Amino acid sequence: MIYSIHMPQVSFLKQSEKPDELYAAADRVLSTIQKVIIHKKKGRISTNSLSDAIQDFLYAILKPMYRKHLLKLSSLDKDASVKDAIYKADRTYTVNENCNGCGTCESICPVNNIKLKDGKPMWLHHCENCLACYNWCPQKAISGPLVEENYYDRHPGIKIKDMLNQKQGFLI
């Protein structure tokens, strides 16, 4: 089953995107997806077949470039899988002097990929690159080549307590 919802870019500013419009469109599609899941339907759920075709075409073209970039970031050899490269791309994340060891990054990581060591985050190399640690860091202390410096994006309707409560639900 494939579900498609266009969300705003969270790692760099995309001039053409209007986040508020994308969030509103996503909310409309989510109710459809929820019904499909409840009724255990199968197939591709989409709101725009032309957009899907364009995305599929671009994905086929861009995938090799994306793979090469991830392999370079993760310091893996050319035979490594994209999955391994994604997980290990966190090797490039760093923290600056603003980090006060508050632990928000560790608490919010949905895959428990961050542990504090000597009051600083340490990534454990099974990262999904969701960028929650980057976007929710209250000190704006995390950086890396996957994100545009000083560009932060969070859904306006989501609060940190929502993220933490959701994580608790996944860990049960």
N, C-alpha and C positions, 0 to 999 in steps of 0.2 A: 504494500500500500504506500503510495506516495502522496504527501500533502504539500501543497505549495502556498506559502504566505510570504509576500514580499515585505520585509521589515527594513528599517533604516540601517545603513552601514554604521557599525559601532566602533570601527577602528580608524576611520578617517572621514573627513567632511566630503560629502558628495554634493556638489553645488546644485544638481538638478533635483535632489530629493526634498520632499516636504514631509518631514517626520509625522506631523499631526495627521496629515491625510493618510499616510501609510498605516498608522496605528488605528485610525477609524476603519479603514478597509479591512485590516487584520481582524478587528473585533467582529465585523460582519461575517467573515469567512469562518471564524472559530466556531460559531454556533452550528454551521453546516458540518464541519469536521466532527464536532462533538456528537451530532446525531449519527453520523456514519460509524463512529467508533461504538456507540451504544448499540446500534443495530448490526454491528459486525459486517458491514458491507465491504466489498472489495473493489479495487480499481483506483484510478487517479482522480483526485479531487482538485479541481482548478477552477478559476474564474475566468481564464482567458487562454484559449488554446493557441492563439497566435503568439502570445507572450511565452507560453510553454515551448513552442517550436523554436523560437528565437533563443531562449535560454538553453535548450538542448544543443542547438548548433554551436552557440558560443562556448558552452561547457566542453564540447569535443575539441574545440580549437585551443581553449585556454588551459585545459587540464595539464598538458605536458609542461607548460610554462610554470604553472602553479606548483606542480610536483618538483620541478628543478629548483624553484625558489625555496620550497620547504626543506628539501634535502640539504641545500646550502645552509639554511638557518639552523637546522638540527645537527649539522656536522655528521651526517650519515653518508655512506657511499651510494653510488648510483643504482645499486640493486635493492636498496631498502624499499619497503612498501610506503605508500602515501600515509597509511595509518600510523606507522612508526614515526614518520617524519612529522606528522601533526602532533603526536604525543610528545615528541622530544623538542619541538620548536620552542618550548618554554625555557630551553637552555639560554635563550637570548634575553629573557626578562631580567631586569635589574631594578634595584631600589636606590633612591638617592638619599641625601642627608635628611630629607623631610620625614622619613620613616621613623615612627616613634614606637613601633612594635605593638600597636593596638590589637592586632590579630583579626581585623575585619577581613582581610584577604583569606586567611585560613578558614574563618567561620563561613564565609559566603561561597567558597569554591564548591560547586555541586558534585564534583568527583573526588573530593578530598585529596587534591593534588598538591596542597601547600601545607607545610608545617613550619612553625616558627623555630628557628635555631639561633640562639644568642640574641633574641629579640628582633630578628629579621626573617622575612619569608624565604623559604627554600622550596623550590619547585621539584616535584618528585618524578617528573617525566611520564605522566599519563594524562597530560593536559588535553582538554577538548578545544582550547582556544576560544572559549566563550567570552573572554575578556571581562568577566564579572569582577575579578580582583582589580583590574586596571580602572574600570568605570566606577567602582564603589569605594575605592580607597579614599578615606576622608582627608588624607594628607597629600593626595595626588603624587605619591612617591614612587609609583611603579611605571616603568617604561620599557620599551623594546621596539624592534624594527617592524613588528606587526601592527603597531598603532601610530597614528599621527600625533606628534607631540602636542600636548595641551588641547586635544580634541576628546571630549567626553560626551557620551550619549547614554541616557537611561530613559526608559518609558516613563512618561510623566505620571502615570497612574500606579506605578510600582514603588513601594517603599522598601527599605532594607529589611524591615520585619517580615514583609511578604516573601522576600527572597530566602530568609532564614527559615521561615515556616515551611516553605516549599521544600527546602533541602531536608528538613526533618521528615517530611512525608516520604521522600525517596529513600531514606535510610532505614525505614521501618522494615 
